[in-house]
Every structure is written in C-alpha cells, then in structure tokens.
Amino acid sequence: MIKKTRSTDTPLAEITLRKYESPNSLDKREAVRKLCLSVGLLQPGDSRDIVVDIFQVLLENHGNLLDSDRIQDLVIANRKNNSLPLSGIAQSNIRRQVRRLRELFFVEKVKNSYRITENEKLLNLFEERIEKFYLKSITNRVKDYIKLVENLH
C-alpha cells in the first residue's frame, strides 16, 4: 500500500475585508476600531483590541518615527484615557501587532522604529498597495483556479 503524503495548504497571501454601515460621527478610537474590523485586523466581538490603540498612536504621530518602547508608552496612556484595561500591552504583543499592520502595508519599519508607510495618506496606501497590488494578485490567482476547474469539468 502506497502512503499518500499531503502538502500543507499554506496561502501565499490572504486578506479579510468587511463592509459595515456608512461611517457617521464616531470618535477617533471607534473610527480606527471600525477600520481595523473592516480590514481584518480585528475580529467582530474581539475584546483584545490593542491593535486599535497601536494604529491610533501611529496615526496621531503621523510623520514621526516611534520605536516599540514609545509605542507601548503611548498605547498605555491611550488606554488609560479611554478607561480600558491594560491587557495586551506586553512588548512582544506590541511588536506582533505592528507586524500585522506592516503586512497590510499601513506601517513601515525604518531602522528600529515605525511610522505610517512613507508618511502617506491611508486612502492612498489602501488604493495603491492593497487594492491595486495585493488584492489584484489574489483575485488573479483565484481566477486561475476557476479557469483550471472549468477546464477539468
């Protein structure tokens, strides 16, 4: 009997996009939270939302380079100002969440510090890097699989 091996199906790229109601008058943190939900950085109902504070801190310091220690300090202050628990503020978690923001092209690393990518507007980053490049490459690959399946049937 020949033993079949199966390769692990590891995606080369993936993205989650969600559509919510039109944004109305939201405070800064809630607007960033909805953005994080919309692009899959945060799951609906997730109480561990430190990524929201990290993203907000980087947005509020647009143009400035922040190292992970400074991000941590600003996140702690932000969470205290919003009367939120100080959970998820460990340095390792801060770096992990910043990496997730980097993977979506919103944040870049410059030496050992971080900033909004190229000090660009978020809408430009989304359109140029996610819509035109990342999403396009994913949808093209899905189309390749669709064509293959159609040809096999």
Secondary structure, 3 states (H helix, E strand, C coil): CCCCCCCCCCCCCCCCCCCCCCCCCCCHHHHHHHHHHHCCCCCCCCCCCHHHHHHHHHHHCCCCCEEHHHHHHHHHHHHHHCCCCCCCCCHHHHHHHHHHHHHCCCEEEECCEEEEHHHCCHHHHHHHHHHHHHHHHHHHHHHHHHHHHHHHC
